[in-house]
Amino acid sequence: MAEPRWTVLDDARAVAETAAERIMAAAERAIAERGRFRIVLAGGTTPRMTFEHLSRAESLWSEWEVYFGDERCLPAEHPERNSRMAQEALLGRVPIPAEHCFPIPAERGAEAAARSYAGVVDTARPFDLVMLGMGEDGHTASLFPGQMPVGDAAVVAVHDAPKPPSDRVSLSVSALADCRELLILVTGEGKHPAVSAWRTGEALPIAQVAGRDTAEVLIDRAAMGV
């Protein structure tokens, strides 16, 4: 299994700024080479900061296609939805066509949403860039330790998630890893134990996705423990 590149930065703000720079560079390459940029977005505080940086940048926004790594089974406009956060921080601020944005229809329920979104994902792969975070337990998207799905489905229904709400929808390890570039954002002292476990070979969900030579981890000093 390949090792990701680790880039240690001072704090969460520096991680967000650097992530935005990486994403803009990936967008420029993808649009120049293939005429479009297909990105998978993550939820969380540092991704939100990244989106806010992106919203002030210039790009050929009409060529972006936006997908999501996971979603909570909540009403479409619920403030805890990843799609709602992305809309507020980025999508509502830049001229990406609405038909180029593909939120997970998790309000339909986990099973129905997973079936529906699988067709969307299968037509979009490989993604140009997948953006991920990592939880304090080493989870990523809505793939949690001890609850990893089996099989080759691109999108999975998640039940009994250890964080509320218990029902979620997530791209699978294979779908998240099917990308030209993988960017992982890790910030905060609370993440350090999971980072240490990851770096010593524990099979955390994030490690299963990140085992590829196109992966880069942008991590702050607190999470790295330095």
N, C-alpha and C positions, 0 to 999 in steps of 0.2 A: 504494500500500500504506500502510495506516495505521501510525502510530508508537505503540508501547506507552507507557504512563506509567512513568517511572522514579522509584522512591522509594529514596533513599540512606539507609542506616541504619549505625549504628556498627560492628556486628560480627555474626557469625553468630547469636549468641543473640538479638539484637534482630530479625534477619530472621525467625527461627523464632517469636518471640513475636508479631510483627506478622502473620505468615502465619496463625497460629492465630486471631487476632482477625478477620482477613478471612474466613477459612473459617467461623467461627461466625456472623458477620453474614450471609454468603451462605446458610448453612443456615436461619437464621431467616426470611430473605426467601422462600426457595424453599418452605419448609414452609407459611408463611402464604399464599402465592399458589397453590401447586400441590399441597400436601399431602404432598410428599416432597422429598428432597434427594439428587440424584445427583452424586457426586463421583468424579473419577478421581485416584488417588494416584500419587505418584512414589516412587522409591527414592533412597537417599543419606543422608548424615549430617545435613544441615540439615532435610530432610523428617522424619527420625526425631525430631529435636528438636521439630519442629512437632507431630508426633503425640503426643509425651509431654506437651506443653502441652494439646493437645486432650483427652487422657485425663483431665485434672483439671477439665475444664469441664462445664457442665450443658447438655444439649440434649435435644430429642425424638429420642433415638437410634433409637427404633423406626421413625422415618420416613426414616432414612438408607439409601441404597443405594451400595455401594462397588465401584468398578471400578479397574482398573490400566492404566497407560499402557504398560508393557512388562514382560517377564519373561525371566529366563534359563532355558534348557532344562536344568534340574537337577531332581533328585527333589523332590517336593512339600514335604518337611520340611527341605530343605537350608538351612543358615544363610545362604547368600548369595542366597536368593530374596527378591524384593521383598515377596511375600505373607507370608513368614515374619517379616520385619522389621516389617511393618505389624501383624501379629498380636501380636507381642511388645510393641510400643510403643503400640498403640491398640486394635485390634479385640478383643483378649483382656481389655481393661480396661473397656470400656463395653458397655452392653446393646444393641448392634446385632444384630438377629436374624441367625443364621447364613445363613438363606436370602436375606438382603439383601446378602451379600458374594459377589462374583463374581471370584475369582482366575482368572488365565489358566492353563489346563491344560498348561503348557509341558513337563511331564514326559512328555507323549505324543509329543514331537518338534515341531519348528517348524511344519512344514506342517499336520499334523493339528490342532495347537493353534490355528493361525491360522484355519483353516476353522471350527472349533468356536466360537471366541470372536467371530467376525464376526457370527454370529446374535445373540449376547448384546448386542454393541455396537449393532447396528442397531435393536434394540428400545428401547435406552436413550437414543439421541440425540434432541435435543440435550442434552448434559450441563449441569447447573447450574454446576459449577465443575471445571475441569481444572487440576491442579497439576503443574508441571514443574520440573525442574532443568536445568542446562547443564553439560556436561563441558568440560575444558580445550581440546578441539578444536572446540567449538561444537556437539557432538551433543546431542540431547535424546531422552528415552525411549531406544529403541535405533535411532534414525535417525542414521546417521553420515555425515560429509562424504564425498562421492565414492561413496556407496553408497545414494543415495536411491532408493526404489522408484518405479516408474512405474505408472500405472493408477489406478483409482478404488476399490480395495479398502479396506475400513475397517481391516482387520488384516492385517499382512504377516509372512511368515516371513523372518527375517534369518539369513544365513549369512556366514561369514568376517568377523564383527565384529572390529574391531581390538583389542578388550578381551576377555579370556576371561570366560565361555565363548563360543566363536565362534557358536554357534547360539542364537538368541533369537526372541522374538515381540514385535511392537510395533504399537501403534495407528499408523495412517498420519497424515500431515499433515492430511488432510481431516477425519479422525475427531477428532483432538486439537483442531482449531480449531472444531469444531462444538459450541460451548458458549456459555453466557450470560456467563461470566466465566472468564478465563484468568489464572492466578497463577504467575509464574516466580520461582524462588528461586535466587540466584547469590551465592556466598560464596567468599572466599579469593583471595589474591594470584595464584595460578596461573591463575585465570579471566580476569585482566585482558587478556591479548593477544586472547583470543576476543571479549571484550566490545568492545574497540576495533575489531576487524574487523567485528563486527556493526553497531556504530554508524556505521561508514563505508560500509556498504552491501554487505558481502560476503554472498553467499547461503548462509549457514550453515543447517543444519537448524533451529536454534532461531529464526532470523529468518523462515524460511518458515512456521512455525507462529504466530509472534507478530505477524504483520502484520495486526492487527485493533484496533479502537478499544476493545474490552473487555479488553485485555491490560494487566496491571500487572507490572512487574519490581521485586521487592524485592531490593536488592543492598547488600552491605556496602561500606565504604569501601575495603577492600583490593582487592576485585574491580573497583571503579570506578576505582581509581587516584587517589584523593583523600585 
